[in-house]
């Protein structure tokens, strides 16, 4: 998936859309797109029969300068010893 993102960005289209499994739609990949000037314009969640789980159609655009949703990476740790 990372190579597909890189190739898409290198082509420099105005809009990039992907049909991908939601597990492949990660904050790190969204950050990569943002760092290259592409921001989330639309997300559509659907179920595609015969494909693994929930699927997303994600559209990135270089015509906007902010994602329509906030994406943040953080780590939650719970101390179970208490």
MOPAC internal coordinates of N, CA, C and O (Angstrom, degrees):
PM7 1SCF
backbone

  N    0.0000 0     0.00 0     0.00 0    0    0    0
  C    1.4448 1     0.00 0     0.00 0    1    0    0
  C    1.5224 1   110.77 1     0.00 0    2    1    0
  O    1.2310 1   120.32 1   141.84 1    3    2    1
  N    1.3340 1   116.98 1   -38.16 1    3    2    1
  C    1.4600 1   119.66 1  -179.87 1    5    3    2
  C    1.5290 1   111.93 1   -60.87 1    6    5    3
  O    1.2310 1   120.60 1   140.52 1    7    6    5
  N    1.3268 1   116.46 1   -39.48 1    7    6    5
  C    1.4694 1   119.96 1   179.32 1    9    7    6
  C    1.5306 1   111.29 1   -67.25 1   10    9    7
  O    1.2310 1   120.42 1   145.23 1   11   10    9
  N    1.3216 1   116.80 1   -34.77 1   11   10    9
  C    1.4657 1   121.06 1   176.81 1   13   11   10
  C    1.5300 1   109.64 1   -65.10 1   14   13   11
  O    1.2310 1   120.21 1   136.41 1   15   14   13
  N    1.3162 1   117.21 1   -43.59 1   15   14   13
  C    1.4615 1   120.96 1   177.64 1   17   15   14
  C    1.5311 1   110.61 1   -60.89 1   18   17   15
  O    1.2310 1   120.51 1   133.22 1   19   18   17
  N    1.3202 1   116.63 1   -46.78 1   19   18   17
  C    1.4670 1   120.67 1   179.51 1   21   19   18
  C    1.5203 1   111.50 1   -59.14 1   22   21   19
  O    1.2310 1   120.39 1   133.67 1   23   22   21
  N    1.3131 1   116.86 1   -46.33 1   23   22   21
  C    1.4740 1   121.12 1  -179.88 1   25   23   22
  C    1.5272 1   110.58 1   -62.43 1   26   25   23
  O    1.2310 1   120.44 1   136.75 1   27   26   25
  N    1.3249 1   116.77 1   -43.25 1   27   26   25
  C    1.4650 1   120.85 1   179.77 1   29   27   26
  C    1.5203 1   111.19 1   -60.18 1   30   29   27
  O    1.2310 1   120.72 1   133.93 1   31   30   29
  N    1.3330 1   116.24 1   -46.07 1   31   30   29
  C    1.4634 1   121.01 1  -179.43 1   33   31   30
  C    1.5326 1   110.60 1   -64.06 1   34   33   31
  O    1.2310 1   120.45 1   139.41 1   35   34   33
  N    1.3208 1   116.74 1   -40.59 1   35   34   33
  C    1.4661 1   120.84 1  -179.69 1   37   35   34
  C    1.5269 1   112.72 1   -63.59 1   38   37   35
  O    1.2310 1   120.07 1   152.77 1   39   38   37
  N    1.3293 1   117.46 1   -27.23 1   39   38   37
  C    1.4691 1   121.21 1   178.04 1   41   39   38
  C    1.5279 1   111.92 1   -74.65 1   42   41   39
  O    1.2310 1   120.15 1   160.95 1   43   42   41
  N    1.3323 1   117.31 1   -19.05 1   43   42   41
  C    1.4687 1   125.10 1   177.02 1   45   43   42
  C    1.5361 1   115.63 1    56.63 1   46   45   43
  O    1.2310 1   119.79 1  -134.85 1   47   46   45
  N    1.3405 1   118.01 1    45.15 1   47   46   45
  C    1.4659 1   118.68 1   175.19 1   49   47   46
  C    1.5315 1   110.15 1   -75.47 1   50   49   47
  O    1.2310 1   120.47 1   -14.99 1   51   50   49
  N    1.3089 1   116.70 1   165.01 1   51   50   49
  C    1.4643 1   121.10 1   177.82 1   53   51   50
  C    1.5212 1   110.36 1   -72.06 1   54   53   51
  O    1.2310 1   120.09 1   140.02 1   55   54   53
  N    1.3360 1   117.43 1   -39.98 1   55   54   53
  C    1.4708 1   123.31 1  -178.38 1   57   55   54
  C    1.5265 1   108.85 1  -128.38 1   58   57   55
  O    1.2310 1   121.28 1   -41.36 1   59   58   57
  N    1.3388 1   115.16 1   138.64 1   59   58   57
  C    1.4645 1   121.80 1   175.56 1   61   59   58
  C    1.5250 1   107.16 1  -126.41 1   62   61   59
  O    1.2310 1   119.82 1   -51.96 1   63   62   61
  N    1.3312 1   117.94 1   128.04 1   63   62   61
  C    1.4642 1   122.41 1   177.51 1   65   63   62
  C    1.5206 1   110.02 1  -124.59 1   66   65   63
  O    1.2310 1   121.39 1   -37.74 1   67   66   65
  N    1.3167 1   114.95 1   142.26 1   67   66   65
  C    1.4640 1   121.34 1   178.38 1   69   67   66
  C    1.5198 1   109.32 1  -130.74 1   70   69   67
  O    1.2310 1   120.98 1   -34.11 1   71   70   69
  N    1.3169 1   115.73 1   145.89 1   71   70   69
  C    1.4540 1   123.62 1   168.37 1   73   71   70
  C    1.5223 1   104.56 1  -110.00 1   74   73   71
  O    1.2310 1   120.66 1   -74.88 1   75   74   73
  N    1.3485 1   116.35 1   105.12 1   75   74   73
  C    1.4606 1   120.22 1  -173.85 1   77   75   74
  C    1.5279 1   110.53 1  -138.03 1   78   77   75
  O    1.2310 1   121.05 1   -23.95 1   79   78   77
  N    1.3108 1   115.60 1   156.05 1   79   78   77
  C    1.4540 1   120.77 1   173.65 1   81   79   78
  C    1.5216 1   109.21 1   -65.44 1   82   81   79
  O    1.2310 1   120.16 1   -35.95 1   83   82   81
  N    1.3160 1   117.29 1   144.05 1   83   82   81
  C    1.4615 1   120.10 1  -173.85 1   85   83   82
  C    1.5276 1   112.45 1   -63.84 1   86   85   83
  O    1.2310 1   119.39 1   155.47 1   87   86   85
  N    1.3247 1   118.77 1   -24.53 1   87   86   85
  C    1.4640 1   120.72 1   178.15 1   89   87   86
  C    1.5282 1   111.92 1   -69.43 1   90   89   87
  O    1.2310 1   120.18 1   159.39 1   91   90   89
  N    1.3348 1   117.26 1   -20.61 1   91   90   89
  C    1.4607 1   121.54 1   177.11 1   93   91   90
  C    1.5195 1   112.56 1   -86.59 1   94   93   91
  O    1.2310 1   120.35 1   170.59 1   95   94   93
  N    1.3104 1   116.94 1    -9.41 1   95   94   93
  C    1.4612 1   122.95 1  -178.75 1   97   95   94
  C    1.5251 1   108.05 1   -91.44 1   98   97   95
  O    1.2310 1   120.47 1   -94.78 1   99   98   97
  N    1.3398 1   116.71 1    85.22 1   99   98   97
  C    1.4583 1   121.89 1  -171.30 1  101   99   98
  C    1.5322 1   111.83 1  -107.98 1  102  101   99
  O    1.2310 1   120.20 1   -24.01 1  103  102  101
  N    1.3332 1   117.23 1   155.99 1  103  102  101
  C    1.4596 1   120.34 1   176.29 1  105  103  102
  C    1.5293 1   112.92 1   -57.00 1  106  105  103
  O    1.2310 1   119.92 1   143.18 1  107  106  105
  N    1.3293 1   117.76 1   -36.82 1  107  106  105
  C    1.4682 1   120.78 1   178.87 1  109  107  106
  C    1.5191 1   110.79 1   -62.02 1  110  109  107
  O    1.2310 1   120.06 1   140.60 1  111  110  109
  N    1.3136 1   117.49 1   -39.40 1  111  110  109
  C    1.4664 1   120.85 1   179.56 1  113  111  110
  C    1.5264 1   111.49 1   -72.92 1  114  113  111
  O    1.2310 1   120.62 1   143.39 1  115  114  113
  N    1.3251 1   116.41 1   -36.61 1  115  114  113
  C    1.4677 1   119.26 1   175.48 1  117  115  114
  C    1.5262 1   109.40 1   -63.38 1  118  117  115
  O    1.2310 1   120.22 1   138.06 1  119  118  117
  N    1.3293 1   117.18 1   -41.94 1  119  118  117
  C    1.4628 1   121.26 1   178.01 1  121  119  118
  C    1.5214 1   110.83 1   -61.42 1  122  121  119
  O    1.2310 1   120.00 1   138.53 1  123  122  121
  N    1.3298 1   117.60 1   -41.47 1  123  122  121
  C    1.4606 1   121.00 1   177.01 1  125  123  122
  C    1.5255 1   110.62 1   -57.33 1  126  125  123
  O    1.2310 1   120.93 1   133.78 1  127  126  125
  N    1.3228 1   115.83 1   -46.22 1  127  126  125
  C    1.4675 1   119.48 1   179.64 1  129  127  126
  C    1.5278 1   110.29 1   -63.75 1  130  129  127
  O    1.2310 1   120.30 1   135.88 1  131  130  129
  N    1.3366 1   117.03 1   -44.12 1  131  130  129
  C    1.4687 1   121.10 1   178.77 1  133  131  130
  C    1.5228 1   111.17 1   -59.81 1  134  133  131
  O    1.2310 1   120.57 1   135.39 1  135  134  133
  N    1.3173 1   116.51 1   -44.61 1  135  134  133
  C    1.4691 1   121.02 1  -179.79 1  137  135  134
  C    1.5226 1   111.80 1   -61.62 1  138  137  135
  O    1.2310 1   120.75 1   156.96 1  139  138  137
  N    1.3310 1   116.18 1   -23.04 1  139  138  137
  C    1.4647 1   121.16 1   179.57 1  141  139  138
  C    1.5272 1   112.60 1  -101.03 1  142  141  139
  O    1.2310 1   120.60 1  -167.53 1  143  142  141
  N    1.3312 1   116.46 1    12.47 1  143  142  141
  C    1.4642 1   120.87 1   173.18 1  145  143  142
  C    1.5118 1   115.99 1    89.12 1  146  145  143
  O    1.2310 1   119.69 1  -168.10 1  147  146  145
  N    1.3397 1   118.20 1    11.90 1  147  146  145
  C    1.4652 1   122.15 1   179.01 1  149  147  146
  C    1.5258 1   109.33 1  -112.67 1  150  149  147
  O    1.2310 1   120.93 1   -48.02 1  151  150  149
  N    1.3230 1   115.82 1   131.98 1  151  150  149
  C    1.4541 1   121.31 1  -177.13 1  153  151  150
  C    1.5175 1   109.90 1  -126.01 1  154  153  151
  O    1.2310 1   120.81 1   -28.20 1  155  154  153
  N    1.3447 1   116.06 1   151.80 1  155  154  153
  C    1.4581 1   121.89 1  -177.42 1  157  155  154
  C    1.5259 1   109.55 1   -65.12 1  158  157  155
  O    1.2310 1   121.27 1   -57.20 1  159  158  157
  N    1.3156 1   115.18 1   122.80 1  159  158  157
  C    1.4600 1   121.77 1   177.97 1  161  159  158
  C    1.5257 1   110.46 1  -101.59 1  162  161  159
  O    1.2310 1   120.65 1   141.66 1  163  162  161
  N    1.3387 1   116.36 1   -38.34 1  163  162  161
  C    1.4744 1   121.54 1  -179.71 1  165  163  162
  C    1.5178 1   110.04 1  -150.82 1  166  165  163
  O    1.2310 1   121.40 1   -32.39 1  167  166  165
  N    1.3287 1   114.92 1   147.61 1  167  166  165
  C    1.4699 1   121.91 1   172.20 1  169  167  166
  C    1.5164 1   107.16 1  -134.46 1  170  169  167
  O    1.2310 1   120.92 1   -47.43 1  171  170  169
  N    1.3163 1   115.85 1   132.57 1  171  170  169
  C    1.4547 1   121.52 1   177.52 1  173  171  170
  C    1.5226 1   107.07 1  -128.06 1  174  173  171
  O    1.2310 1   120.38 1   -57.63 1  175  174  173
  N    1.3240 1   116.89 1   122.37 1  175  174  173
  C    1.4602 1   121.53 1   177.62 1  177  175  174
  C    1.5217 1   109.09 1   -97.56 1  178  177  175
  O    1.2310 1   120.73 1   -46.53 1  179  178  177
  N    1.3177 1   116.21 1   133.47 1  179  178  177
  C    1.4573 1   119.91 1  -179.29 1  181  179  178
  C    1.5279 1   108.99 1  -149.66 1  182  181  179
  O    1.2310 1   121.08 1    -9.70 1  183  182  181
  N    1.2910 1   115.54 1   170.30 1  183  182  181
  C    1.4607 1   121.56 1   175.20 1  185  183  182
  C    1.5270 1   106.97 1  -114.67 1  186  185  183
  O    1.2310 1   121.04 1   -57.13 1  187  186  185
  N    1.3189 1   115.62 1   122.87 1  187  186  185
  C    1.4525 1   121.33 1   179.04 1  189  187  186
  C    1.5175 1   107.36 1  -104.68 1  190  189  187
  O    1.2310 1   120.25 1   -60.87 1  191  190  189
  N    1.3170 1   117.12 1   119.13 1  191  190  189
  C    1.4642 1   121.32 1  -178.03 1  193  191  190
  C    1.5192 1   111.11 1   -59.28 1  194  193  191
  O    1.2310 1   120.74 1   -45.63 1  195  194  193
  N    1.3141 1   116.19 1   134.37 1  195  194  193
  C    1.4502 1   121.12 1   177.96 1  197  195  194
  C    1.5235 1   113.82 1    85.42 1  198  197  195
  O    1.2310 1   120.85 1   176.50 1  199  198  197
  N    1.3422 1   115.97 1    -3.50 1  199  198  197
  C    1.4502 1   119.95 1   178.17 1  201  199  198
  C    1.5079 1   108.32 1  -111.36 1  202  201  199
  O    1.2310 1   119.47 1   -21.35 1  203  202  201
  N    1.3002 1   118.61 1   158.65 1  203  202  201
  C    1.4572 1   123.04 1  -175.60 1  205  203  202
  C    1.5253 1   111.87 1   -68.92 1  206  205  203
  O    1.2310 1   120.41 1   -61.60 1  207  206  205
  N    1.3161 1   116.83 1   118.40 1  207  206  205
  C    1.4575 1   123.19 1   169.58 1  209  207  206
  C    1.5122 1   116.99 1    54.44 1  210  209  207
  O    1.2310 1   121.57 1    30.43 1  211  210  209
  N    1.3245 1   114.61 1  -149.57 1  211  210  209
  C    1.4560 1   122.03 1  -178.98 1  213  211  210
  C    1.5261 1   109.30 1   -76.92 1  214  213  211
  O    1.2310 1   121.21 1   -39.65 1  215  214  213
  N    1.3002 1   115.28 1   140.35 1  215  214  213
  C    1.4567 1   122.98 1  -179.65 1  217  215  214
  C    1.5216 1   108.57 1  -117.13 1  218  217  215
  O    1.2310 1   120.80 1   -31.66 1  219  218  217
  N    1.3179 1   116.07 1   148.34 1  219  218  217
  C    1.4575 1   119.92 1   177.12 1  221  219  218
  C    1.5188 1   110.40 1  -120.86 1  222  221  219
  O    1.2310 1   121.57 1   -37.20 1  223  222  221
  N    1.3071 1   114.59 1   142.80 1  223  222  221
  C    1.4568 1   121.14 1   167.06 1  225  223  222
  C    1.5211 1   104.28 1  -106.64 1  226  225  223
  O    1.2310 1   120.53 1   -65.99 1  227  226  225
  N    1.3153 1   116.59 1   114.01 1  227  226  225
  C    1.4587 1   122.08 1  -176.37 1  229  227  226
  C    1.5201 1   108.50 1  -114.26 1  230  229  227
  O    1.2310 1   120.97 1   -50.22 1  231  230  229
  N    1.3216 1   115.74 1   129.78 1  231  230  229
  C    1.4593 1   120.95 1   177.70 1  233  231  230
  C    1.5182 1   109.12 1  -116.45 1  234  233  231
  O    1.2310 1   120.96 1   -56.76 1  235  234  233
  N    1.3372 1   115.77 1   123.24 1  235  234  233
  C    1.4546 1   122.83 1   175.81 1  237  235  234
  C    1.5193 1   108.23 1  -106.67 1  238  237  235
  O    1.2310 1   120.71 1   -32.76 1  239  238  237
  N    1.3248 1   116.25 1   147.24 1  239  238  237
  C    1.4564 1   121.10 1   178.50 1  241  239  238
  C    1.5209 1   109.37 1  -135.62 1  242  241  239
  O    1.2310 1   120.90 1   -35.28 1  243  242  241
  N    1.3338 1   115.88 1   144.72 1  243  242  241
  C    1.4574 1   118.81 1   174.04 1  245  243  242
  C    1.5284 1   110.61 1   -97.25 1  246  245  243
  O    1.2310 1   120.48 1  -168.77 1  247  246  245
  N    1.3285 1   116.68 1    11.23 1  247  246  245
  C    1.4561 1   122.40 1   179.31 1  249  247  246
  C    1.5314 1   112.24 1   -95.71 1  250  249  247
  O    1.2310 1   120.06 1   175.94 1  251  250  249
  N    1.3410 1   117.49 1    -4.06 1  251  250  249
  C    1.4642 1   122.21 1   177.05 1  253  251  250
  C    1.5199 1   107.65 1  -121.45 1  254  253  251
  O    1.2310 1   119.55 1   -17.30 1  255  254  253
  N    1.3231 1   118.46 1   162.70 1  255  254  253
  C    1.4627 1   119.53 1  -176.80 1  257  255  254
  C    1.5247 1   113.37 1  -122.62 1  258  257  255
  O    1.2310 1   120.85 1  -159.20 1  259  258  257
  N    1.3417 1   115.99 1    20.80 1  259  258  257
  C    1.4587 1   120.32 1   178.82 1  261  259  258
  C    1.5222 1   108.78 1  -156.76 1  262  261  259
  O    1.2310 1   120.44 1   -37.53 1  263  262  261
  N    1.3487 1   116.76 1   142.47 1  263  262  261
  C    1.4610 1   120.91 1   176.05 1  265  263  262
  C    1.5255 1   110.10 1   -68.08 1  266  265  263
  O    1.2310 1   120.58 1   -29.27 1  267  266  265
  N    1.3349 1   116.50 1   150.73 1  267  266  265
  C    1.4638 1   120.02 1   176.19 1  269  267  266
  C    1.5171 1   111.11 1   -75.27 1  270  269  267
  O    1.2310 1   120.44 1   164.00 1  271  270  269
  N    1.3266 1   116.76 1   -16.00 1  271  270  269
  C    1.4633 1   122.49 1   176.04 1  273  271  270
  C    1.5257 1   107.79 1  -127.93 1  274  273  271
  O    1.2310 1   120.69 1   -23.84 1  275  274  273
  N    1.3052 1   116.28 1   156.16 1  275  274  273
  C    1.4519 1   119.80 1   177.95 1  277  275  274
  C    1.5192 1   108.73 1   -90.19 1  278  277  275
  O    1.2310 1   120.74 1   -47.72 1  279  278  277
  N    1.3103 1   116.19 1   132.28 1  279  278  277
  C    1.4549 1   121.65 1  -179.93 1  281  279  278
  C    1.5192 1   107.62 1  -121.82 1  282  281  279
  O    1.2310 1   120.69 1   -57.91 1  283  282  281
  N    1.3073 1   116.28 1   122.09 1  283  282  281
  C    1.4594 1   120.67 1  -179.05 1  285  283  282
  C    1.5190 1   108.34 1  -138.50 1  286  285  283
  O    1.2310 1   120.77 1   -41.90 1  287  286  285
  N    1.3092 1   116.13 1   138.10 1  287  286  285
  C    1.4609 1   120.97 1   175.04 1  289  287  286
  C    1.5157 1   108.64 1   -96.39 1  290  289  287
  O    1.2310 1   120.29 1   -53.06 1  291  290  289
  N    1.3081 1   117.05 1   126.94 1  291  290  289
  C    1.4541 1   120.72 1   173.75 1  293  291  290
  C    1.5142 1   108.40 1  -147.88 1  294  293  291
  O    1.2310 1   121.70 1   -19.37 1  295  294  293
  N    1.3043 1   114.35 1   160.63 1  295  294  293
  C    1.4536 1   119.37 1  -178.74 1  297  295  294
  C    1.5192 1   108.42 1  -117.44 1  298  297  295
  O    1.2310 1   120.52 1   -51.04 1  299  298  297
  N    1.3046 1   116.61 1   128.96 1  299  298  297
  C    1.4547 1   122.27 1   179.19 1  301  299  298
  C    1.5155 1   108.26 1  -103.41 1  302  301  299
  O    1.2310 1   121.19 1   -57.13 1  303  302  301
  N    1.3297 1   115.32 1   122.87 1  303  302  301
  C    1.4612 1   119.48 1   177.13 1  305  303  302
  C    1.5158 1   108.19 1  -123.69 1  306  305  303
  O    1.2310 1   121.27 1   -45.92 1  307  306  305
  N    1.3006 1   115.17 1   134.08 1  307  306  305
  C    1.4666 1   120.59 1  -179.23 1  309  307  306
  C    1.5249 1   107.43 1  -115.97 1  310  309  307
  O    1.2310 1   121.06 1   -49.50 1  311  310  309
  N    1.3182 1   115.57 1   130.50 1  311  310  309
  C    1.4494 1   120.62 1   177.52 1  313  311  310
  C    1.5243 1   108.75 1   -84.39 1  314  313  311
  O    1.2310 1   119.90 1   -74.18 1  315  314  313
  N    1.3128 1   117.80 1   105.82 1  315  314  313
  C    1.4652 1   122.21 1  -176.52 1  317  315  314
  C    1.5249 1   112.59 1   -85.97 1  318  317  315
  O    1.2310 1   119.65 1   176.99 1  319  318  317
  N    1.3255 1   118.26 1    -3.01 1  319  318  317
  C    1.4603 1   121.67 1  -177.95 1  321  319  318
  C    1.5242 1   113.05 1   -80.36 1  322  321  319
  O    1.2310 1   119.28 1   166.92 1  323  322  321
  N    1.2941 1   118.97 1   -13.08 1  323  322  321
  C    1.4634 1   122.12 1  -178.02 1  325  323  322
  C    1.4998 1   112.71 1   -74.28 1  326  325  323
  O    1.2310 1   120.10 1   180.00 1  327  326  325

